[in-house]
Amino acid sequence: MEKSAHAKNKTEKAIELINNPNADANLKQAATEYLRKMFLQD
């Protein structure tokens, strides 16, 4: 349970980062990759 709450928190942070126009492009790319891995796992 603790683990899924942590993953949800990281996911929310990644989405915030992607939506932040001032965020570094490399960070946005990393956040995008993280979300892709989270949501595209089989």
Full PDB file with SEQRES, HELIX, SHEET, SSBOND, CRYST1, ORIGX, SCALE, CONECT and MASTER records, all heavy atoms in Angstrom:
SEQRES   1 A   42  MET GLU LYS SER ALA HIS ALA LYS ASN LYS THR GLU LYS          
SEQRES   2 A   42  ALA ILE GLU LEU ILE ASN ASN PRO ASN ALA ASP ALA ASN          
SEQRES   3 A   42  LEU LYS GLN ALA ALA THR GLU TYR LEU ARG LYS MET PHE          
SEQRES   4 A   42  LEU GLN ASP                                                  
HELIX    1 AA1 GLU A    2  ASN A   19  1                                  18    
HELIX    2 AA2 ALA A   25  PHE A   39  1                                  15    
CRYST1    1.000    1.000    1.000  90.00  90.00  90.00 P 1           1          
ORIGX1      1.000000  0.000000  0.000000        0.00000                         
ORIGX2      0.000000  1.000000  0.000000        0.00000                         
ORIGX3      0.000000  0.000000  1.000000        0.00000                         
SCALE1      1.000000  0.000000  0.000000        0.00000                         
SCALE2      0.000000  1.000000  0.000000        0.00000                         
SCALE3      0.000000  0.000000  1.000000        0.00000                         
ATOM      1  N   MET A   1       0.831  -1.197   0.000  1.00  0.00           N  
ATOM      2  CA  MET A   1       0.000   0.000   0.000  1.00  0.00           C  
ATOM      3  C   MET A   1       0.877   1.263   0.000  1.00  0.00           C  
ATOM      4  O   MET A   1       0.637   2.176  -0.760  1.00  0.00           O  
ATOM      5  CB  MET A   1      -0.915  -0.034   1.225  1.00  0.00           C  
ATOM      6  CG  MET A   1      -1.900   1.094   1.256  1.00  0.00           C  
ATOM      7  SD  MET A   1      -3.537   0.424   1.558  1.00  0.00           S  
ATOM      8  CE  MET A   1      -4.502   1.865   1.324  1.00  0.00           C  
ATOM      9  N   GLU A   2       1.876   1.261   0.838  1.00  0.00           N  
ATOM     10  CA  GLU A   2       2.814   2.386   0.908  1.00  0.00           C  
ATOM     11  C   GLU A   2       3.473   2.632  -0.449  1.00  0.00           C  
ATOM     12  O   GLU A   2       3.628   3.760  -0.877  1.00  0.00           O  
ATOM     13  CB  GLU A   2       3.881   2.062   1.959  1.00  0.00           C  
ATOM     14  CG  GLU A   2       5.007   3.063   2.049  1.00  0.00           C  
ATOM     15  CD  GLU A   2       4.664   4.285   2.880  1.00  0.00           C  
ATOM     16  OE1 GLU A   2       3.743   4.206   3.705  1.00  0.00           O  
ATOM     17  OE2 GLU A   2       5.315   5.314   2.695  1.00  0.00           O  
ATOM     18  N   LYS A   3       3.789   1.541  -1.126  1.00  0.00           N  
ATOM     19  CA  LYS A   3       4.482   1.647  -2.400  1.00  0.00           C  
ATOM     20  C   LYS A   3       3.609   2.309  -3.472  1.00  0.00           C  
ATOM     21  O   LYS A   3       4.071   3.161  -4.219  1.00  0.00           O  
ATOM     22  CB  LYS A   3       4.902   0.242  -2.848  1.00  0.00           C  
ATOM     23  CG  LYS A   3       6.020   0.237  -3.846  1.00  0.00           C  
ATOM     24  CD  LYS A   3       6.525  -1.170  -4.063  1.00  0.00           C  
ATOM     25  CE  LYS A   3       7.846  -1.157  -4.809  1.00  0.00           C  
ATOM     26  NZ  LYS A   3       8.377  -2.476  -5.001  1.00  0.00           N  
ATOM     27  N   SER A   4       2.342   1.946  -3.535  1.00  0.00           N  
ATOM     28  CA  SER A   4       1.462   2.538  -4.541  1.00  0.00           C  
ATOM     29  C   SER A   4       1.197   4.015  -4.252  1.00  0.00           C  
ATOM     30  O   SER A   4       1.075   4.821  -5.164  1.00  0.00           O  
ATOM     31  CB  SER A   4       0.156   1.758  -4.656  1.00  0.00           C  
ATOM     32  OG  SER A   4      -0.628   1.920  -3.498  1.00  0.00           O  
ATOM     33  N   ALA A   5       1.134   4.384  -2.984  1.00  0.00           N  
ATOM     34  CA  ALA A   5       0.958   5.793  -2.622  1.00  0.00           C  
ATOM     35  C   ALA A   5       2.182   6.594  -3.061  1.00  0.00           C  
ATOM     36  O   ALA A   5       2.052   7.704  -3.571  1.00  0.00           O  
ATOM     37  CB  ALA A   5       0.735   5.929  -1.128  1.00  0.00           C  
ATOM     38  N   HIS A   6       3.350   6.012  -2.895  1.00  0.00           N  
ATOM     39  CA  HIS A   6       4.587   6.675  -3.311  1.00  0.00           C  
ATOM     40  C   HIS A   6       4.614   6.819  -4.836  1.00  0.00           C  
ATOM     41  O   HIS A   6       4.975   7.878  -5.349  1.00  0.00           O  
ATOM     42  CB  HIS A   6       5.791   5.866  -2.814  1.00  0.00           C  
ATOM     43  CG  HIS A   6       7.092   6.526  -3.093  1.00  0.00           C  
ATOM     44  ND1 HIS A   6       7.490   7.689  -2.484  1.00  0.00           N  
ATOM     45  CD2 HIS A   6       8.090   6.192  -3.942  1.00  0.00           C  
ATOM     46  CE1 HIS A   6       8.686   8.032  -2.948  1.00  0.00           C  
ATOM     47  NE2 HIS A   6       9.065   7.149  -3.825  1.00  0.00           N  
ATOM     48  N   ALA A   7       4.215   5.786  -5.547  1.00  0.00           N  
ATOM     49  CA  ALA A   7       4.183   5.828  -7.009  1.00  0.00           C  
ATOM     50  C   ALA A   7       3.187   6.880  -7.495  1.00  0.00           C  
ATOM     51  O   ALA A   7       3.452   7.607  -8.443  1.00  0.00           O  
ATOM     52  CB  ALA A   7       3.837   4.454  -7.574  1.00  0.00           C  
ATOM     53  N   LYS A   8       2.041   6.971  -6.822  1.00  0.00           N  
ATOM     54  CA  LYS A   8       1.035   7.972  -7.181  1.00  0.00           C  
ATOM     55  C   LYS A   8       1.603   9.379  -6.980  1.00  0.00           C  
ATOM     56  O   LYS A   8       1.411  10.252  -7.829  1.00  0.00           O  
ATOM     57  CB  LYS A   8      -0.220   7.762  -6.331  1.00  0.00           C  
ATOM     58  CG  LYS A   8      -1.354   8.700  -6.662  1.00  0.00           C  
ATOM     59  CD  LYS A   8      -2.589   8.332  -5.837  1.00  0.00           C  
ATOM     60  CE  LYS A   8      -3.795   9.148  -6.228  1.00  0.00           C  
ATOM     61  NZ  LYS A   8      -3.705  10.544  -5.816  1.00  0.00           N  
ATOM     62  N   ASN A   9       2.304   9.581  -5.886  1.00  0.00           N  
ATOM     63  CA  ASN A   9       2.921  10.876  -5.606  1.00  0.00           C  
ATOM     64  C   ASN A   9       3.948  11.224  -6.690  1.00  0.00           C  
ATOM     65  O   ASN A   9       3.959  12.344  -7.209  1.00  0.00           O  
ATOM     66  CB  ASN A   9       3.581  10.835  -4.224  1.00  0.00           C  
ATOM     67  CG  ASN A   9       3.974  12.212  -3.730  1.00  0.00           C  
ATOM     68  OD1 ASN A   9       3.942  13.185  -4.466  1.00  0.00           O  
ATOM     69  ND2 ASN A   9       4.352  12.287  -2.486  1.00  0.00           N  
ATOM     70  N   LYS A  10       4.791  10.265  -7.050  1.00  0.00           N  
ATOM     71  CA  LYS A  10       5.792  10.494  -8.088  1.00  0.00           C  
ATOM     72  C   LYS A  10       5.119  10.785  -9.427  1.00  0.00           C  
ATOM     73  O   LYS A  10       5.579  11.635 -10.181  1.00  0.00           O  
ATOM     74  CB  LYS A  10       6.710   9.270  -8.229  1.00  0.00           C  
ATOM     75  CG  LYS A  10       7.753   9.188  -7.136  1.00  0.00           C  
ATOM     76  CD  LYS A  10       8.657   7.998  -7.299  1.00  0.00           C  
ATOM     77  CE  LYS A  10       9.636   8.152  -8.424  1.00  0.00           C  
ATOM     78  NZ  LYS A  10      10.583   7.034  -8.528  1.00  0.00           N  
ATOM     79  N   THR A  11       4.027  10.078  -9.713  1.00  0.00           N  
ATOM     80  CA  THR A  11       3.295  10.291 -10.956  1.00  0.00           C  
ATOM     81  C   THR A  11       2.729  11.709 -11.005  1.00  0.00           C  
ATOM     82  O   THR A  11       2.857  12.404 -12.012  1.00  0.00           O  
ATOM     83  CB  THR A  11       2.166   9.245 -11.093  1.00  0.00           C  
ATOM     84  OG1 THR A  11       2.757   7.948 -11.098  1.00  0.00           O  
ATOM     85  CG2 THR A  11       1.377   9.446 -12.366  1.00  0.00           C  
ATOM     86  N   GLU A  12       2.140  12.156  -9.902  1.00  0.00           N  
ATOM     87  CA  GLU A  12       1.600  13.516  -9.838  1.00  0.00           C  
ATOM     88  C   GLU A  12       2.705  14.552 -10.026  1.00  0.00           C  
ATOM     89  O   GLU A  12       2.516  15.540 -10.735  1.00  0.00           O  
ATOM     90  CB  GLU A  12       0.871  13.730  -8.510  1.00  0.00           C  
ATOM     91  CG  GLU A  12      -0.445  12.987  -8.452  1.00  0.00           C  
ATOM     92  CD  GLU A  12      -1.087  12.988  -7.068  1.00  0.00           C  
ATOM     93  OE1 GLU A  12      -0.495  13.554  -6.118  1.00  0.00           O  
ATOM     94  OE2 GLU A  12      -2.180  12.427  -6.956  1.00  0.00           O  
ATOM     95  N   LYS A  13       3.855  14.322  -9.409  1.00  0.00           N  
ATOM     96  CA  LYS A  13       4.983  15.246  -9.560  1.00  0.00           C  
ATOM     97  C   LYS A  13       5.464  15.281 -11.006  1.00  0.00           C  
ATOM     98  O   LYS A  13       5.794  16.342 -11.534  1.00  0.00           O  
ATOM     99  CB  LYS A  13       6.148  14.826  -8.654  1.00  0.00           C  
ATOM    100  CG  LYS A  13       5.880  15.020  -7.191  1.00  0.00           C  
ATOM    101  CD  LYS A  13       6.020  16.469  -6.804  1.00  0.00           C  
ATOM    102  CE  LYS A  13       5.868  16.642  -5.311  1.00  0.00           C  
ATOM    103  NZ  LYS A  13       5.245  17.906  -4.969  1.00  0.00           N  
ATOM    104  N   ALA A  14       5.503  14.119 -11.648  1.00  0.00           N  
ATOM    105  CA  ALA A  14       5.936  14.051 -13.044  1.00  0.00           C  
ATOM    106  C   ALA A  14       4.982  14.831 -13.948  1.00  0.00           C  
ATOM    107  O   ALA A  14       5.416  15.568 -14.836  1.00  0.00           O  
ATOM    108  CB  ALA A  14       6.040  12.594 -13.494  1.00  0.00           C  
ATOM    109  N   ILE A  15       3.676  14.683 -13.714  1.00  0.00           N  
ATOM    110  CA  ILE A  15       2.685  15.410 -14.506  1.00  0.00           C  
ATOM    111  C   ILE A  15       2.833  16.918 -14.287  1.00  0.00           C  
ATOM    112  O   ILE A  15       2.801  17.694 -15.248  1.00  0.00           O  
ATOM    113  CB  ILE A  15       1.262  14.911 -14.178  1.00  0.00           C  
ATOM    114  CG1 ILE A  15       1.104  13.471 -14.683  1.00  0.00           C  
ATOM    115  CG2 ILE A  15       0.209  15.820 -14.811  1.00  0.00           C  
ATOM    116  CD1 ILE A  15      -0.136  12.770 -14.161  1.00  0.00           C  
ATOM    117  N   GLU A  16       3.016  17.327 -13.038  1.00  0.00           N  
ATOM    118  CA  GLU A  16       3.231  18.749 -12.737  1.00  0.00           C  
ATOM    119  C   GLU A  16       4.465  19.268 -13.478  1.00  0.00           C  
ATOM    120  O   GLU A  16       4.443  20.369 -14.039  1.00  0.00           O  
ATOM    121  CB  GLU A  16       3.464  18.957 -11.237  1.00  0.00           C  
ATOM    122  CG  GLU A  16       2.228  18.900 -10.387  1.00  0.00           C  
ATOM    123  CD  GLU A  16       2.546  19.023  -8.898  1.00  0.00           C  
ATOM    124  OE1 GLU A  16       3.560  19.672  -8.542  1.00  0.00           O  
ATOM    125  OE2 GLU A  16       1.792  18.457  -8.103  1.00  0.00           O  
ATOM    126  N   LEU A  17       5.513  18.490 -13.473  1.00  0.00           N  
ATOM    127  CA  LEU A  17       6.756  18.884 -14.122  1.00  0.00           C  
ATOM    128  C   LEU A  17       6.555  19.055 -15.627  1.00  0.00           C  
ATOM    129  O   LEU A  17       6.975  20.053 -16.215  1.00  0.00           O  
ATOM    130  CB  LEU A  17       7.824  17.815 -13.841  1.00  0.00           C  
ATOM    131  CG  LEU A  17       9.219  18.088 -14.372  1.00  0.00           C  
ATOM    132  CD1 LEU A  17       9.802  19.340 -13.747  1.00  0.00           C  
ATOM    133  CD2 LEU A  17      10.112  16.909 -14.085  1.00  0.00           C  
ATOM    134  N   ILE A  18       5.876  18.101 -16.250  1.00  0.00           N  
ATOM    135  CA  ILE A  18       5.620  18.168 -17.686  1.00  0.00           C  
ATOM    136  C   ILE A  18       4.773  19.397 -18.034  1.00  0.00           C  
ATOM    137  O   ILE A  18       4.983  20.035 -19.064  1.00  0.00           O  
ATOM    138  CB  ILE A  18       4.945  16.864 -18.169  1.00  0.00           C  
ATOM    139  CG1 ILE A  18       5.955  15.714 -18.094  1.00  0.00           C  
ATOM    140  CG2 ILE A  18       4.424  17.014 -19.595  1.00  0.00           C  
ATOM    141  CD1 ILE A  18       5.337  14.351 -18.211  1.00  0.00           C  
ATOM    142  N   ASN A  19       3.832  19.728 -17.176  1.00  0.00           N  
ATOM    143  CA  ASN A  19       2.950  20.874 -17.426  1.00  0.00           C  
ATOM    144  C   ASN A  19       3.585  22.211 -17.057  1.00  0.00           C  
ATOM    145  O   ASN A  19       2.998  23.253 -17.339  1.00  0.00           O  
ATOM    146  CB  ASN A  19       1.634  20.696 -16.658  1.00  0.00           C  
ATOM    147  CG  ASN A  19       0.779  19.608 -17.270  1.00  0.00           C  
ATOM    148  OD1 ASN A  19       0.803  19.389 -18.471  1.00  0.00           O  
ATOM    149  ND2 ASN A  19       0.024  18.922 -16.444  1.00  0.00           N  
ATOM    150  N   ASN A  20       4.758  22.187 -16.432  1.00  0.00           N  
ATOM    151  CA  ASN A  20       5.431  23.414 -16.017  1.00  0.00           C  
ATOM    152  C   ASN A  20       6.235  23.985 -17.188  1.00  0.00           C  
ATOM    153  O   ASN A  20       7.202  23.380 -17.633  1.00  0.00           O  
ATOM    154  CB  ASN A  20       6.362  23.108 -14.842  1.00  0.00           C  
ATOM    155  CG  ASN A  20       7.079  24.343 -14.345  1.00  0.00           C  
ATOM    156  OD1 ASN A  20       7.057  25.397 -14.958  1.00  0.00           O  
ATOM    157  ND2 ASN A  20       7.744  24.196 -13.218  1.00  0.00           N  
ATOM    158  N   PRO A  21       5.840  25.155 -17.702  1.00  0.00           N  
ATOM    159  CA  PRO A  21       6.554  25.726 -18.860  1.00  0.00           C  
ATOM    160  C   PRO A  21       7.996  26.124 -18.542  1.00  0.00           C  
ATOM    161  O   PRO A  21       8.814  26.250 -19.451  1.00  0.00           O  
ATOM    162  CB  PRO A  21       5.720  26.954 -19.233  1.00  0.00           C  
ATOM    163  CG  PRO A  21       4.945  27.296 -18.016  1.00  0.00           C  
ATOM    164  CD  PRO A  21       4.739  26.000 -17.262  1.00  0.00           C  
ATOM    165  N   ASN A  22       8.321  26.285 -17.264  1.00  0.00           N  
ATOM    166  CA  ASN A  22       9.680  26.677 -16.874  1.00  0.00           C  
ATOM    167  C   ASN A  22      10.592  25.492 -16.569  1.00  0.00           C  
ATOM    168  O   ASN A  22      11.764  25.690 -16.272  1.00  0.00           O  
ATOM    169  CB  ASN A  22       9.623  27.593 -15.644  1.00  0.00           C  
ATOM    170  CG  ASN A  22       8.826  28.851 -15.923  1.00  0.00           C  
ATOM    171  OD1 ASN A  22       8.938  29.452 -16.986  1.00  0.00           O  
ATOM    172  ND2 ASN A  22       7.988  29.240 -14.981  1.00  0.00           N  
ATOM    173  N   ALA A  23      10.055  24.286 -16.649  1.00  0.00           N  
ATOM    174  CA  ALA A  23      10.859  23.114 -16.311  1.00  0.00           C  
ATOM    175  C   ALA A  23      11.910  22.847 -17.385  1.00  0.00           C  
ATOM    176  O   ALA A  23      11.719  23.133 -18.570  1.00  0.00           O  
ATOM    177  CB  ALA A  23       9.960  21.899 -16.144  1.00  0.00           C  
ATOM    178  N   ASP A  24      13.021  22.295 -16.959  1.00  0.00           N  
ATOM    179  CA  ASP A  24      14.104  21.925 -17.865  1.00  0.00           C  
ATOM    180  C   ASP A  24      13.653  20.824 -18.828  1.00  0.00           C  
ATOM    181  O   ASP A  24      12.957  19.889 -18.433  1.00  0.00           O  
ATOM    182  CB  ASP A  24      15.284  21.434 -17.015  1.00  0.00           C  
ATOM    183  CG  ASP A  24      16.479  21.064 -17.864  1.00  0.00           C  
ATOM    184  OD1 ASP A  24      17.112  21.998 -18.396  1.00  0.00           O  
ATOM    185  OD2 ASP A  24      16.762  19.870 -17.993  1.00  0.00           O  
ATOM    186  N   ALA A  25      14.042  20.945 -20.087  1.00  0.00           N  
ATOM    187  CA  ALA A  25      13.648  19.974 -21.112  1.00  0.00           C  
ATOM    188  C   ALA A  25      14.090  18.553 -20.769  1.00  0.00           C  
ATOM    189  O   ALA A  25      13.357  17.598 -21.016  1.00  0.00           O  
ATOM    190  CB  ALA A  25      14.207  20.382 -22.471  1.00  0.00           C  
ATOM    191  N   ASN A  26      15.283  18.404 -20.183  1.00  0.00           N  
ATOM    192  CA  ASN A  26      15.762  17.072 -19.802  1.00  0.00           C  
ATOM    193  C   ASN A  26      14.905  16.471 -18.698  1.00  0.00           C  
ATOM    194  O   ASN A  26      14.637  15.264 -18.702  1.00  0.00           O  
ATOM    195  CB  ASN A  26      17.224  17.127 -19.358  1.00  0.00           C  
ATOM    196  CG  ASN A  26      18.163  17.406 -20.507  1.00  0.00           C  
ATOM    197  OD1 ASN A  26      17.884  17.056 -21.647  1.00  0.00           O  
ATOM    198  ND2 ASN A  26      19.268  18.047 -20.220  1.00  0.00           N  
ATOM    199  N   LEU A  27      14.472  17.308 -17.749  1.00  0.00           N  
ATOM    200  CA  LEU A  27      13.600  16.823 -16.683  1.00  0.00           C  
ATOM    201  C   LEU A  27      12.254  16.411 -17.255  1.00  0.00           C  
ATOM    202  O   LEU A  27      11.690  15.390 -16.861  1.00  0.00           O  
ATOM    203  CB  LEU A  27      13.395  17.909 -15.621  1.00  0.00           C  
ATOM    204  CG  LEU A  27      14.587  18.184 -14.712  1.00  0.00           C  
ATOM    205  CD1 LEU A  27      14.263  19.336 -13.772  1.00  0.00           C  
ATOM    206  CD2 LEU A  27      14.941  16.942 -13.917  1.00  0.00           C  
ATOM    207  N   LYS A  28      11.725  17.199 -18.195  1.00  0.00           N  
ATOM    208  CA  LYS A  28      10.452  16.850 -18.825  1.00  0.00           C  
ATOM    209  C   LYS A  28      10.564  15.512 -19.542  1.00  0.00           C  
ATOM    210  O   LYS A  28       9.654  14.689 -19.475  1.00  0.00           O  
ATOM    211  CB  LYS A  28      10.022  17.934 -19.823  1.00  0.00           C  
ATOM    212  CG  LYS A  28       9.507  19.178 -19.163  1.00  0.00           C  
ATOM    213  CD  LYS A  28       8.904  20.093 -20.189  1.00  0.00           C  
ATOM    214  CE  LYS A  28       8.422  21.384 -19.569  1.00  0.00           C  
ATOM    215  NZ  LYS A  28       7.576  22.144 -20.460  1.00  0.00           N  
ATOM    216  N   GLN A  29      11.682  15.301 -20.232  1.00  0.00           N  
ATOM    217  CA  GLN A  29      11.897  14.037 -20.945  1.00  0.00           C  
ATOM    218  C   GLN A  29      11.942  12.873 -19.957  1.00  0.00           C  
ATOM    219  O   GLN A  29      11.316  11.836 -20.189  1.00  0.00           O  
ATOM    220  CB  GLN A  29      13.201  14.113 -21.747  1.00  0.00           C  
ATOM    221  CG  GLN A  29      13.486  12.872 -22.564  1.00  0.00           C  
ATOM    222  CD  GLN A  29      12.470  12.628 -23.645  1.00  0.00           C  
ATOM    223  OE1 GLN A  29      11.960  13.555 -24.260  1.00  0.00           O  
ATOM    224  NE2 GLN A  29      12.148  11.376 -23.884  1.00  0.00           N  
ATOM    225  N   ALA A  30      12.635  13.051 -18.857  1.00  0.00           N  
ATOM    226  CA  ALA A  30      12.719  11.997 -17.842  1.00  0.00           C  
ATOM    227  C   ALA A  30      11.343  11.715 -17.247  1.00  0.00           C  
ATOM    228  O   ALA A  30      10.970  10.551 -17.038  1.00  0.00           O  
ATOM    229  CB  ALA A  30      13.703  12.396 -16.748  1.00  0.00           C  
ATOM    230  N   ALA A  31      10.577  12.765 -16.980  1.00  0.00           N  
ATOM    231  CA  ALA A  31       9.237  12.598 -16.428  1.00  0.00           C  
ATOM    232  C   ALA A  31       8.336  11.873 -17.424  1.00  0.00           C  
ATOM    233  O   ALA A  31       7.553  10.995 -17.053  1.00  0.00           O  
ATOM    234  CB  ALA A  31       8.644  13.957 -16.063  1.00  0.00           C  
ATOM    235  N   THR A  32       8.456  12.218 -18.696  1.00  0.00           N  
ATOM    236  CA  THR A  32       7.667  11.559 -19.738  1.00  0.00           C  
ATOM    237  C   THR A  32       8.003  10.070 -19.809  1.00  0.00           C  
ATOM    238  O   THR A  32       7.114   9.223 -19.883  1.00  0.00           O  
ATOM    239  CB  THR A  32       7.930  12.231 -21.104  1.00  0.00           C  
ATOM    240  OG1 THR A  32       7.588  13.615 -20.996  1.00  0.00           O  
ATOM    241  CG2 THR A  32       7.093  11.608 -22.199  1.00  0.00           C  
ATOM    242  N   GLU A  33       9.288   9.751 -19.756  1.00  0.00           N  
ATOM    243  CA  GLU A  33       9.720   8.344 -19.773  1.00  0.00           C  
ATOM    244  C   GLU A  33       9.193   7.596 -18.555  1.00  0.00           C  
ATOM    245  O   GLU A  33       8.744   6.453 -18.665  1.00  0.00           O  
ATOM    246  CB  GLU A  33      11.249   8.250 -19.827  1.00  0.00           C  
ATOM    247  CG  GLU A  33      11.842   8.654 -21.153  1.00  0.00           C  
ATOM    248  CD  GLU A  33      11.378   7.768 -22.295  1.00  0.00           C  
ATOM    249  OE1 GLU A  33      11.341   6.535 -22.146  1.00  0.00           O  
ATOM    250  OE2 GLU A  33      11.032   8.314 -23.354  1.00  0.00           O  
ATOM    251  N   TYR A  34       9.246   8.234 -17.407  1.00  0.00           N  
ATOM    252  CA  TYR A  34       8.729   7.616 -16.178  1.00  0.00           C  
ATOM    253  C   TYR A  34       7.247   7.284 -16.326  1.00  0.00           C  
ATOM    254  O   TYR A  34       6.821   6.164 -16.036  1.00  0.00           O  
ATOM    255  CB  TYR A  34       8.968   8.550 -14.990  1.00  0.00           C  
ATOM    256  CG  TYR A  34       8.293   8.069 -13.732  1.00  0.00           C  
ATOM    257  CD1 TYR A  34       8.850   7.040 -12.989  1.00  0.00           C  
ATOM    258  CD2 TYR A  34       7.083   8.615 -13.312  1.00  0.00           C  
ATOM    259  CE1 TYR A  34       8.220   6.570 -11.835  1.00  0.00           C  
ATOM    260  CE2 TYR A  34       6.456   8.152 -12.167  1.00  0.00           C  
ATOM    261  CZ  TYR A  34       7.012   7.132 -11.439  1.00  0.00           C  
ATOM    262  OH  TYR A  34       6.389   6.676 -10.318  1.00  0.00           O  
ATOM    263  N   LEU A  35       6.466   8.262 -16.801  1.00  0.00           N  
ATOM    264  CA  LEU A  35       5.031   8.031 -16.963  1.00  0.00           C  
ATOM    265  C   LEU A  35       4.761   6.941 -17.991  1.00  0.00           C  
ATOM    266  O   LEU A  35       3.883   6.103 -17.812  1.00  0.00           O  
ATOM    267  CB  LEU A  35       4.328   9.323 -17.371  1.00  0.00           C  
ATOM    268  CG  LEU A  35       4.291  10.406 -16.288  1.00  0.00           C  
ATOM    269  CD1 LEU A  35       3.667  11.673 -16.852  1.00  0.00           C  
ATOM    270  CD2 LEU A  35       3.521   9.938 -15.077  1.00  0.00           C  
ATOM    271  N   ARG A  36       5.518   6.946 -19.074  1.00  0.00           N  
ATOM    272  CA  ARG A  36       5.344   5.922 -20.104  1.00  0.00           C  
ATOM    273  C   ARG A  36       5.577   4.537 -19.510  1.00  0.00           C  
ATOM    274  O   ARG A  36       4.794   3.616 -19.751  1.00  0.00           O  
ATOM    275  CB  ARG A  36       6.336   6.203 -21.248  1.00  0.00           C  
ATOM    276  CG  ARG A  36       6.081   5.378 -22.475  1.00  0.00           C  
ATOM    277  CD  ARG A  36       6.952   5.834 -23.638  1.00  0.00           C  
ATOM    278  NE  ARG A  36       6.500   7.114 -24.137  1.00  0.00           N  
ATOM    279  CZ  ARG A  36       7.319   8.106 -24.514  1.00  0.00           C  
ATOM    280  NH1 ARG A  36       8.618   7.969 -24.454  1.00  0.00           N  
ATOM    281  NH2 ARG A  36       6.817   9.229 -24.954  1.00  0.00           N  
ATOM    282  N   LYS A  37       6.618   4.391 -18.708  1.00  0.00           N  
ATOM    283  CA  LYS A  37       6.905   3.096 -18.063  1.00  0.00           C  
ATOM    284  C   LYS A  37       5.802   2.714 -17.082  1.00  0.00           C  
ATOM    285  O   LYS A  37       5.417   1.551 -16.989  1.00  0.00           O  
ATOM    286  CB  LYS A  37       8.251   3.149 -17.351  1.00  0.00           C  
ATOM    287  CG  LYS A  37       9.419   3.127 -18.305  1.00  0.00           C  
ATOM    288  CD  LYS A  37      10.730   3.276 -17.602  1.00  0.00           C  
ATOM    289  CE  LYS A  37      11.871   3.360 -18.604  1.00  0.00           C  
ATOM    290  NZ  LYS A  37      13.079   3.891 -18.021  1.00  0.00           N  
ATOM    291  N   MET A  38       5.295   3.705 -16.335  1.00  0.00           N  
ATOM    292  CA  MET A  38       4.255   3.424 -15.348  1.00  0.00           C  
ATOM    293  C   MET A  38       2.968   2.942 -16.005  1.00  0.00           C  
ATOM    294  O   MET A  38       2.317   2.022 -15.533  1.00  0.00           O  
ATOM    295  CB  MET A  38       3.938   4.694 -14.541  1.00  0.00           C  
ATOM    296  CG  MET A  38       5.011   5.074 -13.554  1.00  0.00           C  
ATOM    297  SD  MET A  38       5.325   3.829 -12.299  1.00  0.00           S  
ATOM    298  CE  MET A  38       3.860   4.028 -11.286  1.00  0.00           C  
ATOM    299  N   PHE A  39       2.599   3.576 -17.123  1.00  0.00           N  
ATOM    300  CA  PHE A  39       1.291   3.308 -17.709  1.00  0.00           C  
ATOM    301  C   PHE A  39       1.302   2.296 -18.844  1.00  0.00           C  
ATOM    302  O   PHE A  39       0.242   1.802 -19.219  1.00  0.00           O  
ATOM    303  CB  PHE A  39       0.654   4.625 -18.171  1.00  0.00           C  
ATOM    304  CG  PHE A  39       0.278   5.490 -17.001  1.00  0.00           C  
ATOM    305  CD1 PHE A  39       1.012   6.619 -16.696  1.00  0.00           C  
ATOM    306  CD2 PHE A  39      -0.783   5.151 -16.187  1.00  0.00           C  
ATOM    307  CE1 PHE A  39       0.680   7.412 -15.601  1.00  0.00           C  
ATOM    308  CE2 PHE A  39      -1.122   5.934 -15.093  1.00  0.00           C  
ATOM    309  CZ  PHE A  39      -0.386   7.062 -14.806  1.00  0.00           C  
ATOM    310  N   LEU A  40       2.454   1.988 -19.374  1.00  0.00           N  
ATOM    311  CA  LEU A  40       2.510   1.050 -20.491  1.00  0.00           C  
ATOM    312  C   LEU A  40       3.044  -0.312 -20.101  1.00  0.00           C  
ATOM    313  O   LEU A  40       3.360  -1.118 -20.950  1.00  0.00           O  
ATOM    314  CB  LEU A  40       3.350   1.634 -21.643  1.00  0.00           C  
ATOM    315  CG  LEU A  40       2.783   2.880 -22.293  1.00  0.00           C  
ATOM    316  CD1 LEU A  40       3.699   3.323 -23.433  1.00  0.00           C  
ATOM    317  CD2 LEU A  40       1.373   2.647 -22.835  1.00  0.00           C  
ATOM    318  N   GLN A  41       3.138  -0.582 -18.788  1.00  0.00           N  
ATOM    319  CA  GLN A  41       3.582  -1.913 -18.400  1.00  0.00           C  
ATOM    320  C   GLN A  41       2.477  -2.928 -18.643  1.00  0.00           C  
ATOM    321  O   GLN A  41       1.318  -2.627 -18.525  1.00  0.00           O  
ATOM    322  CB  GLN A  41       4.062  -1.993 -16.958  1.00  0.00           C  
ATOM    323  CG  GLN A  41       3.686  -0.898 -16.056  1.00  0.00           C  
ATOM    324  CD  GLN A  41       4.304  -1.071 -14.673  1.00  0.00           C  
ATOM    325  OE1 GLN A  41       4.731  -2.127 -14.282  1.00  0.00           O  
ATOM    326  NE2 GLN A  41       4.310  -0.013 -13.931  1.00  0.00           N  
ATOM    327  N   ASP A  42       2.881  -4.114 -19.007  1.00  0.00           N  
ATOM    328  CA  ASP A  42       1.895  -5.173 -19.311  1.00  0.00           C  
ATOM    329  C   ASP A  42       1.373  -5.806 -18.049  1.00  0.00           C  
ATOM    330  O   ASP A  42       2.083  -6.144 -17.182  1.00  0.00           O  
ATOM    331  CB  ASP A  42       2.527  -6.241 -20.194  1.00  0.00           C  
ATOM    332  CG  ASP A  42       2.867  -5.662 -21.565  1.00  0.00           C  
ATOM    333  OD1 ASP A  42       2.166  -4.730 -22.016  1.00  0.00           O  
ATOM    334  OD2 ASP A  42       3.835  -6.140 -22.167  1.00  0.00           O  
TER     335      ASP A  42                                                      
MASTER        0    0    0    2    0    0    0    6  334    1    0    4          
END                                                                             
